[in-house]
Amino acid sequence: MREPRSRDASTRRWFRLARLALAGLTLGAALAGCGQSKSGSGTAASSNAGGAGATPPVATAARPESAGAPAVETTPPAERGGSATDLGAQVFAKRCVLCHGVDGHGDGIASKGLNPKPRNFHDQAYMKTRTDAQLLEVIHKGKGAMPRWEGQLSEAEIHAVLAHVRALSARQ
């Protein structure tokens, strides 16, 4: 009688490992796609070609110094929808929402598998202690699971995201 129990325990362990592996692969795929656009598409809005509010694709150009590097967006902010705040919101929606969440509470879909959790920009006790230079350094170089955005985003986009993060942290 003990043999069936040991098989049950063995089967349960196998299924636990399989679920854990599947969860790891899912998280890995989500993080690997964090902020990466599909080749051939400029922005999420460009996939709505012909729809209401459709925007033209964003021009991209590869950096000559690194042949295998991802493309860098070169369309000026004015052509993308206006002010730096709009640009910051667009970049945040495209690159940051997966982990930080739509409103910057650190509750994005990928945050469930991250430890430490992504920063909650509404945490006033923390945000008031950070200078713009400190936040820019984290955006440029990354920290923990957060990727480095230097070389992926232009300086204008990075500063626009910082302005958007500060605007989020000012909201209550």
Contacts in CASP RR format, 6 or more apart in sequence:
PFRMAT RR
TARGET T0000
AUTHOR 0000-0000-0000
METHOD contacts of the structure
MODEL  1
MREPRSRDASTRRWFRLARLALAGLTLGAALAGCGQSKSGSGTAASSNAG
GAGATPPVATAARPESAGAPAVETTPPAERGGSATDLGAQVFAKRCVLCH
GVDGHGDGIASKGLNPKPRNFHDQAYMKTRTDAQLLEVIHKGKGAMPRWE
GQLSEAEIHAVLAHVRALSARQ
27 110 0 8 1.000
27 113 0 8 1.000
30 98 0 8 1.000
30 109 0 8 1.000
30 110 0 8 1.000
31 110 0 8 1.000
31 145 0 8 1.000
33 98 0 8 1.000
34 95 0 8 1.000
34 98 0 8 1.000
34 99 0 8 1.000
34 110 0 8 1.000
34 147 0 8 1.000
35 94 0 8 1.000
35 95 0 8 1.000
35 98 0 8 1.000
35 147 0 8 1.000
36 70 0 8 1.000
37 43 0 8 1.000
37 94 0 8 1.000
41 47 0 8 1.000
41 57 0 8 1.000
42 57 0 8 1.000
42 58 0 8 1.000
42 60 0 8 1.000
43 55 0 8 1.000
43 57 0 8 1.000
43 58 0 8 1.000
43 90 0 8 1.000
43 94 0 8 1.000
44 93 0 8 1.000
44 94 0 8 1.000
45 53 0 8 1.000
45 54 0 8 1.000
45 55 0 8 1.000
46 54 0 8 1.000
46 55 0 8 1.000
46 56 0 8 1.000
46 57 0 8 1.000
46 58 0 8 1.000
48 54 0 8 1.000
55 80 0 8 1.000
55 81 0 8 1.000
58 73 0 8 1.000
58 74 0 8 1.000
58 75 0 8 1.000
58 80 0 8 1.000
59 73 0 8 1.000
59 74 0 8 1.000
59 75 0 8 1.000
60 71 0 8 1.000
60 72 0 8 1.000
60 73 0 8 1.000
60 74 0 8 1.000
61 71 0 8 1.000
61 72 0 8 1.000
61 74 0 8 1.000
62 68 0 8 1.000
62 69 0 8 1.000
62 71 0 8 1.000
62 72 0 8 1.000
63 69 0 8 1.000
63 72 0 8 1.000
63 151 0 8 1.000
69 151 0 8 1.000
70 152 0 8 1.000
72 151 0 8 1.000
72 152 0 8 1.000
72 154 0 8 1.000
73 153 0 8 1.000
73 154 0 8 1.000
73 157 0 8 1.000
74 154 0 8 1.000
77 83 0 8 1.000
77 84 0 8 1.000
77 86 0 8 1.000
77 87 0 8 1.000
77 156 0 8 1.000
77 160 0 8 1.000
80 86 0 8 1.000
80 87 0 8 1.000
80 90 0 8 1.000
81 87 0 8 1.000
81 90 0 8 1.000
84 156 0 8 1.000
84 159 0 8 1.000
84 160 0 8 1.000
84 163 0 8 1.000
85 160 0 8 1.000
85 163 0 8 1.000
85 164 0 8 1.000
85 167 0 8 1.000
87 156 0 8 1.000
87 157 0 8 1.000
87 160 0 8 1.000
88 157 0 8 1.000
88 160 0 8 1.000
88 161 0 8 1.000
88 163 0 8 1.000
88 164 0 8 1.000
89 164 0 8 1.000
91 153 0 8 1.000
91 157 0 8 1.000
91 160 0 8 1.000
91 161 0 8 1.000
91 164 0 8 1.000
92 100 0 8 1.000
92 161 0 8 1.000
92 164 0 8 1.000
92 165 0 8 1.000
93 102 0 8 1.000
95 149 0 8 1.000
95 153 0 8 1.000
95 161 0 8 1.000
96 104 0 8 1.000
96 161 0 8 1.000
97 108 0 8 1.000
98 108 0 8 1.000
98 109 0 8 1.000
98 110 0 8 1.000
99 106 0 8 1.000
99 108 0 8 1.000
99 110 0 8 1.000
99 111 0 8 1.000
99 114 0 8 1.000
99 118 0 8 1.000
99 145 0 8 1.000
99 146 0 8 1.000
100 106 0 8 1.000
100 108 0 8 1.000
100 111 0 8 1.000
100 118 0 8 1.000
100 119 0 8 1.000
100 121 0 8 1.000
101 107 0 8 1.000
101 108 0 8 1.000
101 109 0 8 1.000
101 111 0 8 1.000
101 118 0 8 1.000
102 108 0 8 1.000
103 122 0 8 1.000
103 168 0 8 1.000
103 171 0 8 1.000
104 120 0 8 1.000
104 121 0 8 1.000
104 122 0 8 1.000
104 165 0 8 1.000
104 168 0 8 1.000
105 120 0 8 1.000
105 121 0 8 1.000
105 122 0 8 1.000
106 117 0 8 1.000
106 118 0 8 1.000
106 119 0 8 1.000
106 120 0 8 1.000
106 121 0 8 1.000
107 120 0 8 1.000
108 118 0 8 1.000
111 117 0 8 1.000
111 118 0 8 1.000
114 145 0 8 1.000
116 144 0 8 1.000
118 145 0 8 1.000
118 146 0 8 1.000
119 126 0 8 1.000
120 126 0 8 1.000
121 127 0 8 1.000
121 165 0 8 1.000
121 168 0 8 1.000
121 169 0 8 1.000
122 168 0 8 1.000
122 169 0 8 1.000
122 171 0 8 1.000
122 172 0 8 1.000
123 169 0 8 1.000
124 169 0 8 1.000
127 169 0 8 1.000
132 162 0 8 1.000
132 166 0 8 1.000
135 162 0 8 1.000
135 165 0 8 1.000
136 158 0 8 1.000
136 159 0 8 1.000
136 162 0 8 1.000
138 146 0 8 1.000
139 149 0 8 1.000
139 150 0 8 1.000
139 158 0 8 1.000
139 161 0 8 1.000
139 162 0 8 1.000
140 148 0 8 1.000
140 149 0 8 1.000
140 150 0 8 1.000
140 158 0 8 1.000
141 148 0 8 1.000
141 150 0 8 1.000
142 148 0 8 1.000
142 149 0 8 1.000
149 158 0 8 1.000
149 161 0 8 1.000
150 158 0 8 1.000
153 161 0 8 1.000
END
